Amino acid sequence: MQTLIALLIGLAAGVLLTVIAMNTLRKANAYPFGVMAVLAAQMGHIDRQIEARACTAADFEAPLATLVALGNDLEPAFLPTADDAAFSRYAADYRLAVESMLAAEPADCAAAERALDAVSASCQACHAQFKG
């Protein structure tokens, strides 16, 4: 009987410690996941604006400002990686694409879509190397 009680206490302690460890690991990854989630949401917002044919500079001002700010958070959120220099190049390419979209007011929705495609391409290039 004592053995069974000790076994149950040991199992309960093991489950509790596993849950604590998993929660700690999940919190350690919250920052990078948050950066990517907000980035994806803002890209989706711009894409929906293009689909709705709302393509003036004022339409893109707020989401682009967020994308610029997120570009400055890429290295702090994700470094160190297996190849920090490559990641930093991809982050610089992303920032350049966003800054180009911000600087060039779109003449029409087609121009805005091309600019958004350039930003998406910079994201996909990084994902191809680092996410597999």
Backbone bond lengths (Angstrom), bond angles and torsions (degrees), N, CA, C in turn:
res aa  C-N    CA-C-N  psi(-1)  N-CA   C-N-CA  omega(-1)  CA-C   N-CA-C  phi
1 M - - - 1.444 - - 1.531 111.17 -
2 Q 1.344 115.51 -42.80 1.453 119.73 179.56 1.537 110.49 -63.39
3 T 1.310 115.66 -36.64 1.463 120.54 179.28 1.520 110.13 -64.63
4 L 1.313 117.46 -42.52 1.463 122.19 179.47 1.528 110.78 -63.50
5 I 1.307 117.66 -42.31 1.468 121.76 178.56 1.523 110.07 -64.92
6 A 1.349 116.38 -43.88 1.464 119.67 178.43 1.528 110.57 -62.83
7 L 1.320 117.56 -39.52 1.466 122.05 177.75 1.525 111.06 -63.44
8 L 1.307 117.75 -44.82 1.466 121.54 179.26 1.527 111.22 -64.73
9 I 1.319 117.48 -41.81 1.466 120.93 177.48 1.524 109.69 -63.75
10 G 1.319 117.53 -41.65 1.463 121.90 177.90 1.517 111.95 -63.29
11 L 1.326 117.57 -42.64 1.470 121.46 177.46 1.527 111.38 -64.36
12 A 1.312 116.60 -43.02 1.463 120.26 179.25 1.527 110.73 -63.51
13 A 1.319 116.47 -42.77 1.471 120.23 178.38 1.530 110.26 -64.43
14 G 1.318 116.91 -40.13 1.466 120.77 178.52 1.518 112.13 -63.08
15 V 1.317 116.75 -43.92 1.472 120.78 177.74 1.519 110.12 -63.22
16 L 1.309 117.56 -44.91 1.456 121.82 -179.40 1.528 110.99 -61.62
17 L 1.312 117.46 -46.19 1.460 120.90 179.82 1.534 111.40 -66.35
18 T 1.314 117.50 -35.60 1.469 120.67 176.36 1.518 111.10 -64.36
19 V 1.314 117.39 -43.40 1.465 120.98 178.22 1.528 110.38 -63.24
20 I 1.298 117.65 -42.34 1.469 121.20 178.58 1.525 110.10 -62.48
21 A 1.326 117.61 -44.97 1.464 121.44 179.97 1.528 111.34 -63.96
22 M 1.319 117.61 -42.68 1.473 120.68 179.54 1.522 110.68 -64.64
23 N 1.304 117.97 -40.14 1.457 121.93 178.65 1.527 110.80 -64.34
24 T 1.309 116.75 -40.40 1.459 121.27 178.23 1.523 110.69 -64.21
25 L 1.324 117.51 -43.92 1.469 121.08 178.12 1.523 111.57 -64.56
26 R 1.308 117.59 -38.51 1.467 121.31 179.33 1.530 110.02 -65.08
27 K 1.314 117.99 -39.95 1.459 121.01 178.59 1.526 111.27 -66.98
28 A 1.323 117.75 -32.74 1.460 121.12 178.78 1.522 110.93 -65.17
29 N 1.323 118.15 -27.76 1.460 122.53 -179.20 1.522 112.98 -96.20
30 A 1.295 119.23 2.62 1.457 121.51 -174.95 1.526 112.47 -66.20
31 Y 1.312 118.09 -39.91 1.463 121.20 -177.65 1.528 112.05 -62.34
32 P 1.343 119.77 -53.30 1.459 118.71 178.64 1.525 112.87 -61.60
33 F 1.328 117.21 -40.70 1.459 119.34 178.59 1.526 111.00 -64.57
34 G 1.318 116.76 -38.07 1.459 120.61 178.14 1.520 112.47 -64.73
35 V 1.332 116.29 -43.12 1.469 120.11 178.23 1.522 109.71 -59.45
36 M 1.330 117.21 -46.58 1.467 120.44 -178.88 1.527 111.52 -67.85
37 A 1.307 117.71 -36.58 1.463 120.19 -179.95 1.529 110.95 -65.52
38 V 1.331 117.28 -44.80 1.467 120.32 179.56 1.520 110.24 -67.95
39 L 1.334 117.07 -40.14 1.457 120.70 178.06 1.534 110.09 -59.91
40 A 1.319 117.06 -47.14 1.469 120.90 179.41 1.527 111.15 -62.79
41 A 1.323 117.26 -39.36 1.465 120.34 179.55 1.525 111.12 -64.25
42 Q 1.324 117.21 -41.86 1.469 120.11 -179.67 1.534 111.21 -69.88
43 M 1.329 116.77 -38.86 1.469 119.80 176.19 1.539 109.59 -62.67
44 G 1.315 116.13 -41.27 1.465 120.14 177.60 1.519 111.56 -63.66
45 H 1.324 116.87 -37.79 1.464 121.36 178.31 1.531 110.17 -62.62
46 I 1.328 116.67 -45.03 1.467 120.37 178.64 1.524 109.83 -64.18
47 D 1.318 117.13 -41.85 1.467 120.97 179.23 1.525 110.96 -61.25
48 R 1.326 117.35 -41.77 1.471 120.49 178.36 1.528 111.15 -66.24
49 Q 1.324 117.16 -34.88 1.461 119.97 177.11 1.525 110.44 -65.46
50 I 1.320 116.65 -40.64 1.465 120.25 177.76 1.521 109.91 -63.52
51 E 1.319 117.21 -43.91 1.465 120.85 178.59 1.526 111.08 -62.19
52 A 1.336 117.10 -33.88 1.468 121.69 179.65 1.524 112.09 -83.62
53 R 1.331 116.28 -0.72 1.469 122.64 -179.86 1.525 112.09 64.76
54 A 1.311 116.65 32.66 1.465 122.73 174.51 1.524 106.39 -104.20
55 C 1.325 116.99 86.54 1.471 121.03 -167.18 1.521 114.12 -123.22
56 T 1.309 117.59 33.68 1.459 118.86 175.32 1.523 109.44 -87.78
57 A 1.316 116.40 164.57 1.463 120.24 178.67 1.529 110.51 -59.19
58 A 1.315 117.02 -36.73 1.471 120.17 179.79 1.524 111.23 -64.53
59 D 1.339 117.17 -32.68 1.462 120.79 179.45 1.527 112.17 -65.72
60 F 1.334 115.68 -29.98 1.457 120.44 -175.83 1.521 113.42 -100.71
61 E 1.307 118.19 -4.79 1.465 121.47 -172.64 1.530 113.23 -57.59
62 A 1.310 117.76 -52.75 1.466 120.84 -176.41 1.530 112.54 -67.57
63 P 1.339 119.59 -49.89 1.466 117.12 -179.60 1.524 112.89 -64.96
64 L 1.321 118.05 -34.17 1.463 119.57 178.16 1.531 111.44 -68.50
65 A 1.313 116.86 -36.43 1.467 119.41 176.31 1.529 110.23 -61.82
66 T 1.316 116.50 -38.86 1.462 120.28 177.19 1.521 110.74 -66.61
67 L 1.340 116.94 -41.72 1.469 120.19 179.00 1.528 111.43 -63.70
68 V 1.334 116.59 -36.23 1.467 119.98 176.39 1.533 109.62 -63.58
69 A 1.310 116.45 -47.08 1.470 120.48 -179.75 1.531 110.87 -62.32
70 L 1.318 116.88 -40.59 1.467 119.80 179.32 1.523 111.14 -66.58
71 G 1.326 116.73 -32.57 1.465 119.92 176.95 1.512 111.94 -59.98
72 N 1.315 116.21 -32.37 1.465 120.24 177.95 1.524 112.51 -76.51
73 D 1.333 117.14 -12.77 1.464 121.71 179.90 1.524 113.23 -98.18
74 L 1.320 118.68 -2.08 1.459 119.53 -174.70 1.526 112.69 -63.94
75 E 1.321 117.16 -52.19 1.456 118.71 -179.31 1.535 112.23 -63.98
76 P 1.333 119.18 -47.01 1.473 117.64 178.18 1.528 113.34 -59.86
77 A 1.328 116.94 -31.88 1.462 119.72 -177.54 1.523 112.86 -78.61
78 F 1.337 118.04 -31.72 1.454 119.50 -169.51 1.529 116.06 -116.16
79 L 1.323 118.22 -19.16 1.464 118.17 -179.31 1.516 109.77 -81.17
80 P 1.292 121.12 146.21 1.456 126.82 4.16 1.524 111.87 -82.49
81 T 1.342 114.84 152.88 1.462 122.78 176.04 1.522 107.94 -124.72
82 A 1.315 115.80 -175.76 1.460 120.01 176.72 1.525 111.03 -67.96
83 D 1.352 116.74 -27.67 1.471 121.68 -179.65 1.531 108.15 -141.49
84 D 1.322 116.16 85.71 1.463 121.37 -175.97 1.520 112.67 -61.62
85 A 1.334 117.93 -37.80 1.464 120.91 -178.69 1.518 110.64 -65.01
86 A 1.325 117.33 -42.62 1.467 120.66 178.71 1.524 109.88 -65.28
87 F 1.323 116.78 -43.24 1.461 119.24 179.98 1.527 110.44 -61.37
88 S 1.313 117.03 -42.56 1.467 120.44 179.65 1.529 111.19 -63.70
89 R 1.334 117.87 -35.90 1.473 120.65 175.69 1.523 110.71 -64.23
90 Y 1.339 116.59 -44.45 1.464 119.72 178.14 1.529 111.24 -63.05
91 A 1.313 116.70 -40.10 1.467 120.52 178.08 1.525 110.45 -63.86
92 A 1.338 117.17 -40.52 1.469 120.85 177.61 1.527 110.55 -65.19
93 D 1.338 117.46 -39.42 1.467 120.81 177.25 1.529 110.67 -62.65
94 Y 1.333 116.11 -41.18 1.470 120.38 177.14 1.526 110.29 -61.12
95 R 1.324 116.44 -48.76 1.469 119.82 -178.74 1.526 111.00 -60.92
96 L 1.326 117.34 -39.89 1.457 121.33 178.54 1.530 110.80 -63.65
97 A 1.325 117.16 -42.83 1.467 120.67 179.54 1.527 111.26 -64.27
98 V 1.318 116.84 -41.62 1.476 120.28 179.13 1.524 110.15 -67.95
99 E 1.327 116.97 -44.62 1.471 120.09 178.98 1.524 110.88 -62.07
100 S 1.330 117.42 -37.39 1.462 120.65 177.58 1.516 110.76 -64.67
101 M 1.312 116.93 -41.31 1.463 120.49 178.40 1.523 110.42 -66.08
102 L 1.319 116.29 -37.76 1.462 120.81 179.72 1.528 111.15 -69.31
103 A 1.339 116.59 -40.21 1.467 120.90 -175.94 1.525 112.37 -73.75
104 A 1.315 116.63 -34.91 1.469 120.26 -176.58 1.521 109.24 -97.13
105 E 1.310 115.74 101.70 1.458 118.30 177.17 1.521 108.24 -62.70
106 P 1.326 118.08 127.75 1.462 119.48 -176.38 1.528 111.32 -66.90
107 A 1.331 114.24 134.77 1.464 119.59 177.25 1.522 110.38 -74.04
108 D 1.305 115.67 -30.32 1.458 121.30 179.16 1.527 108.63 -157.76
109 C 1.305 116.12 -179.63 1.465 119.78 -177.59 1.528 111.79 -68.21
110 A 1.325 117.44 -29.87 1.466 119.67 178.08 1.524 110.26 -64.14
111 A 1.324 117.30 -41.43 1.465 120.91 177.73 1.526 110.62 -65.58
112 A 1.316 116.42 -40.11 1.463 120.34 177.97 1.523 110.46 -64.48
113 E 1.315 116.87 -38.84 1.459 120.41 179.66 1.532 111.03 -67.03
114 R 1.322 117.56 -39.39 1.469 120.58 176.83 1.537 110.35 -63.00
115 A 1.323 116.45 -41.32 1.462 120.27 179.24 1.532 110.70 -65.63
116 L 1.320 116.55 -41.25 1.464 120.43 177.93 1.529 110.34 -65.83
117 D 1.328 116.84 -36.86 1.465 120.06 177.07 1.530 110.88 -62.42
118 A 1.331 117.10 -36.61 1.466 120.27 177.81 1.527 110.64 -65.50
119 V 1.317 116.93 -39.98 1.468 120.60 176.98 1.527 109.31 -64.88
120 S 1.326 117.04 -45.65 1.465 121.13 179.24 1.527 111.38 -61.22
121 A 1.330 116.69 -39.20 1.470 120.45 179.36 1.527 110.94 -63.47
122 S 1.330 116.38 -37.74 1.467 118.50 178.25 1.529 110.35 -65.78
123 C 1.321 116.09 -36.69 1.470 119.84 177.29 1.529 110.59 -66.71
124 Q 1.327 116.09 -47.00 1.463 120.40 -176.84 1.525 112.09 -63.95
125 A 1.333 117.53 -34.85 1.467 119.99 178.97 1.528 110.06 -62.37
126 C 1.311 116.26 -42.96 1.467 120.21 178.45 1.528 110.51 -67.12
127 H 1.314 117.06 -44.89 1.456 120.77 -179.47 1.523 111.03 -61.63
128 A 1.341 117.02 -36.23 1.464 119.78 -179.58 1.521 111.10 -60.99
129 Q 1.326 116.84 -38.05 1.463 118.99 -179.73 1.520 112.70 -82.41
130 F 1.320 117.23 -41.51 1.461 118.85 -169.41 1.530 114.02 -97.84
131 K 1.321 117.76 -22.86 1.471 118.48 178.50 1.518 111.66 -102.09
132 G 1.323 116.61 -14.58 1.459 121.30 177.26 1.435 115.86 82.29
